[in-house]
C-alpha cells in the first residue's frame, strides 16, 4: 500500500474496490490516471503524475492500466488515453483527457488539492 506522495497502481479489482472505498470515506480528492503501456502520451505523463503526487499529499493518486482492468475503464467511460478522472466522495467531479499537465494541475487546485510545502 502506497503512502502519501505516491501513486498507487492497481492490478486487481479487489484491491481497487477496497482502496477506492477507503479513499471515498476519507473525503479526500482522488485522481485516477487511466493509462496504457502502448500509449506514448501516457508514458510521458507517468513521471509528471508521480511528481504531482509528491506535491499534493492530501490527494489520492491512482493509476489504472486500461488493458489490465478493463471493467474499471468501462465503468468510468474512458475512451482515450491518458484520461484523468477526479473523484470526491464517490462522485466524479471532473475529468481531463490527454497529456495536459497544466490543466491537470489547475483541476487539482480547483477541487481542493493543497500543494505541500517543500
C-alpha positions in Angstrom: 0.0 0.0 0.0 1.5 3.4 -1.0 1.6 6.2 1.4 1.4 10.0 1.0 3.1 11.4 -2.1 2.9 8.1 -4.0 0.9 6.8 -7.0 -1.0 3.6 -6.2 -1.1 1.3 -9.2 -3.8 -1.4 -9.2 -3.6 -4.9 -10.6 -6.8 -6.4 -9.2 -10.4 -5.4 -8.9 -10.5 -6.4 -5.2 -7.6 -4.0 -4.4 -9.1 -1.3 -6.5 -12.6 -1.6 -4.9 -11.1 -1.7 -1.4 -8.9 1.3 -1.8 -11.5 3.4 -3.6 -14.0 2.8 -0.8 -11.3 3.8 1.8 -10.4 6.9 -0.2 -14.1 8.0 -0.6 -14.7 7.6 3.1 -11.7 9.9 3.8 -13.5 12.6 1.8 -10.2 13.4 0.0 -9.9 14.1 -3.7 -8.9 11.1 -5.8 -7.2 11.5 -9.2 -7.2 8.4 -11.4 -4.8 8.1 -14.3 -6.2 5.8 -16.9 -3.2 4.7 -18.9 -1.9 2.1 -21.3 1.6 0.7 -21.8 1.4 1.2 -25.6 0.4 4.9 -25.3 3.3 7.4 -25.8 1.5 10.4 -24.1 0.7 8.0 -21.1 4.4 7.2 -20.8 5.2 11.0 -20.9 2.6 11.7 -18.1 3.8 8.9 -15.8 6.7 10.9 -14.2 4.6 14.1 -14.3 1.8 12.3 -12.4 4.3 10.9 -9.9 5.7 14.5 -9.3 2.2 15.8 -8.7 1.6 13.0 -6.1 4.6 14.3 -4.2 3.3 17.9 -4.3 -0.3 17.2 -3.5 0.0 15.0 -0.4 -3.7 15.5 0.6 -4.9 13.8 -2.7 -5.0 10.1 -3.6 -3.2 9.4 -6.9 -4.4 6.1 -8.5 -3.2 4.5 -11.8 -5.2 2.0 -13.8 -3.9 0.2 -16.9 -7.0 0.1 -19.2 -5.8 -3.3 -20.7 -5.3 -4.8 -17.3 -8.5 -3.6 -15.6 -10.9 -3.1 -18.5 -14.0 -3.1 -16.3 -12.8 -0.2 -14.3 -12.1 1.8 -17.5 -15.5 0.9 -18.9 -17.2 1.9 -15.6 -15.6 5.4 -15.9 -16.3 5.6 -19.7 -12.7 6.0 -20.6 -12.4 6.3 -24.4 -8.9 7.9 -24.9 -5.6 7.6 -23.1 -4.5 9.2 -20.9 -7.7 10.2 -19.1 -7.6 11.7 -15.7 -10.7 11.3 -13.6 -11.2 13.4 -10.4 -13.5 12.0 -7.7 -14.7 13.1 -4.4 -16.8 11.0 -2.0 -17.7 8.6 -4.8 -18.8 11.3 -7.3 -16.9 12.2 -10.5 -16.2 16.0 -10.2 -14.0 16.5 -13.2 -12.0 14.8 -16.0 -9.1 15.8 -18.2 -8.4 13.9 -21.4 -4.9 14.0 -22.8 -1.4 14.8 -21.6 -2.4 18.3 -20.4 -0.3 18.7 -17.3 -1.1 22.3 -16.7 -4.9 21.6 -16.9 -4.5 18.6 -14.5 -2.6 20.9 -12.1 -5.3 23.6 -12.3 -8.0 20.9 -11.8 -6.2 19.6 -8.7 -6.2 23.2 -7.2 -9.8 23.8 -8.2 -11.0 20.8 -6.2 -9.1 21.4 -3.1 -5.7 19.9 -3.7 -3.1 21.6 -1.4 0.5 21.9 -2.5 2.7 20.6 0.2 5.4 23.0 1.3 8.8 21.7 0.1 
